[in-house]
Every structure is written in C-alpha cells, then in structure tokens.
Amino acid sequence: MEFENIEKCLEKYIPSEELAEVQRILYGKQCKKLEFSENAKERNENLGFELAGYEMPGTTSKPRRIRIGLIQNKIVLPTNAPVKDQVDAFHKRIGDIADVASHCGVNILCFQEAWTMPFAFCTREKVPWTDFAESAEDGPTTKYCQEMAKRYNMVIISPILERDGAHGGTLWNTAVVISNTGVVLGKTRKNHIPRVGDFNESTYYMEGNTGHRVFQTVYGKIAINICYGRHHPLNWMMYGVNGAEIVFNPSATVGALSEPMWPIEARCAAIANHYYSCAINRVGTETFPNEFTSGDGKPAHKDFGHFYGSSYVAAPDGTRTPGLSRTQDGLLVTSVDLNLCQEISDKWMFRATARHEMYAESLKESTQLEFKQDIIKEK
Ligand SMILES: NC(=O)NCCC(=O)O
C-alpha cells in the first residue's frame, strides 16, 4: 500500500492545539478551502478523482485574482494497448476532468508532462513510443485542447511529445500554450534533459531551443519549466527575468529518485523569483511490455517505480497549498492574486538586490577554457 499524503498524516497525528503552528511553519500562511458548485462535486464523484481547492492569501490592496487548475493522473489503458486507443483514452479522461475544472472557475489549466502517453522513455525503445509524438501546431491533441480552451474560455497548457515536421521530424519534449480564444499562442521546449536513473530521455530528444519565453495571456504572464528543469535555479530565474507571473512545472518523477526534493524546488523558485510556481507530477506505477535495466547492476525490471503525484502551488511569499494525493488522479484548483508578485518584490527586493551583472560576468569567465577557480590557500 502506497503512503497516501503527508498533510493528512500531519492532521491525523499532530495534536490540534499545535497543528496550526506546525502548518504555518511548514506551509506558510493559511489557505482557505474553496467551495465548489453541486454540479462540479457531483461530476467529480462520478469520475472518481480527488478535487481540492484553495484560496491563497493575496495583496492587501488591488487584488488581481485568477484561478489555476492542475491535473495529475495515472495512465488510463495498459502500455501495450494500441497507441491510438491510449491517446483517445487520455483525451477522454482529461477532457472530463477539464470540464469539472471549468465548473470550478479555472482560468488557466495545466496538464502533466507528456500527458498523452505513458512515460516510456525508461525503456530506450523507439517503437511504439515515438508513435505518440504529434505536431505542436496542428496535431490531434492540440486540436482537442483548442476546442476545450474555446468552449471553457480557458488557457490550456498541453505538454506533449512533439514531432517537428519542419526540422526532419525531430522529437522534442514540448508544452503547447493555447489561448482562451482557442488560438495556439506558441510552444516552449524542455531545456534540461535528464540522464539519471531510469530517465533516459536523451535517447529521444535534445535540449530545447526555445529559451525562456513567457506567454502573455488575458489571465497573466505564464511560462513553463518542464520537469528536470526544476533542478536548475538559473532556468527558473530566466522565466522570472522575462516577466513570468506564474511558472508551471509539468513533471514525471518517481519516489525513490526525487521525492524529498519535490516540495522544496518549485517553492524555492517562487520565493527567489517573486512569482507563483505550480508543480505537477503524474501518479501510479507504469509497467512496460519488455524488461529494461537502470544501468546500476541491479536486475532488469518492467516498471518505473511509483510516480507520487503531490502536485501543489507555491506563492512568492513562500506560502504553499497542501499537495494532492500521492496515489490518485486529482484536480487542484488554486485562487491566486497575481499582484502579490509585485508586492512581495517590493517588500523583499530579491530582484533589485540580485546583482545579475556581477554573476553574468563571473559565469561567463567560468565557462572559458583557461578558467581557474578563485580559491585562496595558505602560503
Ligand atoms: N521527466 C523528467 O525529467 N524526470 C527526471 C527526474 C526528475 O527530475 O525528478
């Protein structure tokens, strides 16, 4: 049995008179629970996923509130089902949850990394996994999301395995951003590709070439830092430098590898860069037809280990929502006040005190062939 959720465990075992103080220290300011319509609750019960909603504390004046939706999910069909059936099943499942999100007032909705496929990159096999790749501009998944975005007046972030027809059909790990009007605003690619444990993604695609672009939407300025990019503080920083108010981190990661890092990295980024960050991870265990090894001398195996969900939102003042479940599909709805980004920037002044010019120069020097580390030794 997988452990369900850290917050529920704290609530169960910390004496009630101390719980509020423990939560304040661990999670920041208290987030109010959001109430949803009967319609949304009924649909949620029928579909069998966790629905959680929070209102994060905002500015003292001039609030600019929007609602963010994050969806985490298991694979729907087994990994050996025909590719089209798997993709259709993902469309149906996530489409149903997106519909509930619309009834919860969500303005910007983000799915998990490579949401239309199992996370098959551990296998290092090309077929059939490359068949999940599609055009970011007009592939079936983008078209499906365009319809939803228009119907629900919602910005949708759709992270997919992209096949780039204009460049020899190369593959990329890409997030497509679709405006609330249904227009494809653009795409952004994963900047840092993992070579750790079973995450052998460099077998399939290269480091992204779209930089740190930020998308201006009617609901605010957003950017996407895909999965492994969350280990790179400069990657987070550059989205902030380009003016992002919310940075989404659609991910796929397993407990044995990264779970202690998960609650820290996206939250630190929100604090350091005066923006909201949204960490999304898939759930469940995915089993593949053929055995693969992890290159660690241990026996070959067919599964990836447990993807631990735990999706959450962190605010620029360090406050964070509780995480979704470690085991269930879920929709996390969070009301945020985007004007808090400027208010916290004015208060803490990390951007003003950052000394970027000093680091730009030092970093440039450190990449030169003749670079020597600046270490003072006793003579
Ligand atoms: N999908 C992905 O980049 N995973 C790498 C492992 C991690 O960053 O935790």
The ligand as an ORCA input file, in Angstrom:
! r2SCAN-3c Opt
* xyz 0 1
  N      10.734     13.804    -16.534
  C      11.887     14.123    -16.008
  O      12.595     14.996    -16.485
  N      12.263     13.413    -14.922
  C      13.572     13.452    -14.388
  C      13.611     13.118    -12.971
  C      13.387     14.271    -12.070
  O      13.716     15.389    -12.446
  O      12.928     14.056    -10.967
*
